[in-house]
Amino acid sequence: MKRRSFLTSVGVGAGVGVAASTLAAPAIAQTQPEIRWRLASSFPKSLDTIYGAADVISRRVAAATDNKFQIRPFAAGEIVPGLQVLDAVKDGTVECGHTASYYYVGKDPTFTFDSTVPFGLNARQQNAWIHQGGGMALLREFFKDYNVLNFPAGNTGVQMGGWFRKEIKTVDDLKGLKFRIGGFAGQVLSKLGVVPQQIAGGDIYPSLEKGTIDAAEWIGPYDDEKLGFNKVAKYYYYPGWWEGGLNVSLLVNQQQWEQLPKPYQAVLEAACFEATVIMNAKYDAENPAALKRLVAGGAQLKPFPRDVMEACYKAANELYDETAKTNAKFAKMYEPWKKFRDEENLWFRVGENSFDNFVFTAGQRR
């Protein structure tokens, strides 16, 4: 009797379990094909923030499709070098890549608008411009020439100004400085005598240690501590005026995207939104403690002098005007971007900045 009762209960339970697992499977996955993509990242695996966004995307896509659509991330150098991700996606070497588009300003300075513009938008403003300010349409039109579709998939927030072997007291101290700096900012600084070096994240430390470069910037305290820059340079400057809110993108090969089932397209796009939120949140949560540890360990925290900031600001705007005169694609992006920035700054000065300035200083007066 007991044996019969046990078998009956097991049978019922097993049936319920099978039914439950069938119902639990995402509906979109039940009739969809199995697809495997490779993602080439521009970043090393040691950085769980910026590289980790690719993991966020791959996990969410797999979970939402019952593992039928899987994206496997590869760190910089595993398939292609970190600064060659765009070409790998364009040529179909990989289906997609996770990168900062300003790495490719050597091909066209217009790429900078997909990532960050020196003295430009902060993280919230960058997202506003792309998603609600007309930026996405302009970027998509531009990326068509590279057989690529772009999706915002991460934002670092404002960055630090980097690690220097010597103090920067005047504009003259920039002359001849070999500085690892990515994107359009290198061209800005070259107008002031800096010798910019574009080096992938995983290669910065040995270059700084060996003296191949005199200074280097990456992102901020949490990543910089992991990469060990404080061990080979002691002056830590702020702010990173060239990266007020770096947008990191998932670039997708156009043909691969068109072959992707519509439900998978929707899942991938939603996963990129999630990656943006998580990356920004993680940096904001981790940077304060990391900065304290760096300073306690001997890092000398210093603001860029006002005259250096003003000289860089002047050089940046001169460069934008010069580039717009000779590059029609840049000009087409720059004019509406500039108008959006100026209007956003009016609001942020009234609302965000006044609130932030009061709250950030009120605690010091208590």
N, C-alpha and C positions, 0 to 999 in steps of 0.2 A: 504493500500500500504506500509506504513511504517512498519506495523506489519509483513507483508509477507517478506519484505526486511530484517528485523531484524532476523527473524527465519532462513532465508536462510543463512545469514552471520554467525549466530551461528552454524548452521549445518556444514557449510564449515570449520569454525574455529575448531570445535570439532574434525572433521575428520582429519584435519591437525595435531591437537594436539596428537591424538591417534597414527597417523602414525609416528610423530616425536618421541614420547616416545618409540615406537616399534623399530625404527631405532637407538635410543640412547642407548638402552640396549646392553651391551657388547655381541658380537657375540658368545663368548665362553660360555656364561651363558644360551643361549636360549635352548640348548638341554642337559644341564648338570644337575645332581642331586643336591638337597639341602643337604648340609653337615654342621653339627654343631660340632665344636671342643671346648675343654676346654684347656686353657693355664695356667699352674701353674708358677708363677713368684717367683724368690728368693728375690724380692725387695718390699719395702712398697710403697703404692700408693702416699705417700707424696712427693716422689722423681719423679718429672715430667720428668726428664732426663732419668735415667736408667730404671725405671719402664715404663716410657712413651714410650720406644721403642716397648713394647708389644702393646700399643695402636696404634702406627704407623703401625705395621704389620697388626693388625686386621682391621683397617680402610681401608688400601689399598687393602687387600684381598676382603673385602666386596664390595668396590667400583668397583673393576675390574671384579667381577662376578655377578653384579646386585643383591648383597646380598644373592646369593645362597650358597656361601661358607663363613661361619661366624666362627670366632675364638673369644671366649670370655675369656679375661684375668682375672685371679684371683691373688690377691696380696699374698705375703708370709703369710702363716698361715690360709688362707681362705679355702684351700683344704688340703695342706700339709705344714709343716714347710719349711722355705726358704732354708734350707740346705739339703732337701730331694727330691728336684725336679728331680734329675737324676733317682732315684729309682721309682718315680711316673711315669715317662715316660717309663722307661724300662719295668715295670710291667703292663703298660696299664691302670693305674689308671686315667691318663689323656693322651690325644693324643700328647701333646707337652708341652715344658717348656722353660722358658727364664731364663738363669742362667749363672754364671761364673764357668767354668769347674774346676778351681783350688780349688773349695770347696770340691772336691772329691779326693784330693791327698792321703787321708787316705786309699782309695781303691787301688790306684795306682798312684805314682808320675807322671806318663806319662800324666795324665790329665792336668798338668800345661802348656803343649805346646799349648793346645787349647785356653788358656786364656792369660797367660803372664809368662815369666821366669825372675826372678830377674837379673838385669843388662843385660837384653836381648834387645828385639826389641822395637822401638817406634811404634806409631800407623801406620804410613805409611809402615814401614818395616814389621810389623805384617801382614798387608793386602797383601803386596807383597809376603811374604813367603807362606801364605795360598793359594792365588789365582794364583800366577805365579811361585812360588819357590818350588813346589812339596809338600807343607805342607798338602793340602787338601787330597791327596791320602793317605798319611800316617795316617792322623787323621781318615779318613773314615774307614780304615782297623782296627784301634784301637777300634773305637766305635762299630764296628760290634759285638764285644764280649758282649756289653751291650744292644744289640737289639735297637740301637739308630742311627739316622742319624743326623749329626751336620751341622748347617748353621751359619756362622758368622752373627750376628744381633745386632751390636753395638760396639762402641769403645770409651773409656773414654779419650784417650790421656794420657799423663803422669800425675801421681797423686802426691798428697802431702805426706809428711812423717808422718803426724799425729799429734795428740794432746797429750801433756805430762804434768803431774803435776809438774815435776821437770826438770831442765836443764840437757841436755846430753852433758857433756864436754869432757869425755874420754870414752874409750871402757869399762872401769870398771863400769861406770854408767849404763851399760846395764845389769849387773849381777843381777839376781833376779827380774827383771822388768816384771810385768804381763802386757803383751801387746796384745791387740786385733789386730790380723793381720791374713789375710786370705791366704790360699794357701801354696805354697812351701817355701815362704819367712819365715814362722814360723820355719821351719826346719833349715834354714840358721841361723836365729838369735838364735836358741837354742844352736848352737855350741859356741855362745858367752855369754851364761848364761841367755838369755831371756827366760821367761816362756810364750810361745805363747798361745793365746786363740782364737779359731775360734767361732765368735758370729755373728749371722745374723744382718743385718743393723738396723732393727727396735729395736733390744735389746741392742745396744751398749750404748746409752745414760744412761739408768738406771744403767748399770754395772759400767760406769765411775763415775756417780754421787755418787753411794753408796761406791765406793772405792774397788769394787770387782776386778777391773783392775786399773793399774797405768797409762796406755796410750792406745790410740786407733787411728787407721787409718781407713779412709773410702775411699773417692775418692779425693775431692778437695773442694775449697772454696764454690762453689754454693750449693753443697749437704751438706757440713759440717755445713754451716750456718743454713740451714733448720733443720738439726738434733740437733742443739744447743750445739755442743761440746764446743764452746768457753765459755759457761756459767759454765763449770765444769773443764776446764783445760786451762791454759793461754799460754803455750809454743807451738807454731805451727811450726813444722819442715818441711824442704824440702831438696832434692827431695825425692819422693817415689821411690827409686831405684829398688824396687821389682815390680813396675808396670809402665814400660815405655810407655805402650800402651795396656791397658787391652782390649782384645777381649771378648765380651759377646755373647753367642751363643743361638740360638733356637735349642733345641733338640727335635727331632720328633721320635715317636715310629715307628719302621721299618715296622710293619704290616699295621699300619694306612697310612703310606706314600705309600706303594705299592697299597693300595686300592683307593688312591686318583686319580681322573682323571688327565691325563697328563697336560691339560691346567691349572688346579688348582695347580699342582706342580710348573709349571713355574711361576704362579702368586705369590705363596708363596715365592719362591726363590728370585724373584725380590723385593718383599716387605722387605725381610731381608737385601738386599743391601741398600735399601732406609733407613731402620732403622739405619744401620751402619753410613751412611753419616750424618743423622740428629742428632744422639746422639753426635758424635764427634763435629759437628758444634755448637750444643747448649752449650756444655761444654766450648768450646773455646770462645763463645760469652758471656757467663754468668759469667765465673770465674773471669775476671779482676775486675769488679765492686764489686763482692762479697768479693774478697780479700781486696779491699780498705775498705769496710764496717767493716770487721772483725778486721783489724788493727786499724781503727778509734775507734772501740769499746773496744780496750785494748789487743787484741791478740798480743803476742810478736813473731814476725816472725824471725826464725833462721835457718841457714843452718846446716846440720849435719857436725860436724868437719871432716876435711880431714882424720885424722887417724881412725875415726869410719867408714868412707866410705871405706877406704882401707882394714880394717879388715873384713868388711862385704863382700867385693868383693872377698877376699881370701877365706873366709868361703864358699861362694856360689860356687866357682869353685871346691873347694875340695868336696863339697856335690855332684855336678854333676858327677864328676869322680867316686866317691864312689858308687853312685846309678847306674851308667852305668855298673859297674862291676858285680852288683848283680841282675839287672833287664834288661832282654833282650829287652823288649818292649820299655823301656826308652832309652836304647842304640841305638836302631834302629831309634828312632826319634831324639835323641840328636846329633848324628854325622852329618847328613845332615843339621840339624838346625844350628849347630855351624859353619859349613862351610859357609852357607848362611849369617849368622850374620856377620862373619868376612869380607866377600866380600862387604856386604852392608855398613859396617862401613867405609871401604876405600873410597867408593863413597861419603858417607855423610860427611866425614871429608873434602873432597876436595870441594864439592859443597854446600850442605845445611849448614854445620856448619860454614864455612868461611863467607857465606852470612849472616847468622843469627847473628853471633858474631859482625860483623861490623855494621849491621843495628841496633841491640839492644843497642850498645854503642855509636853510632854516635850521636844520639839525646841528650845524656847526655853531649856531648862536645860542643854543640851549645850554 
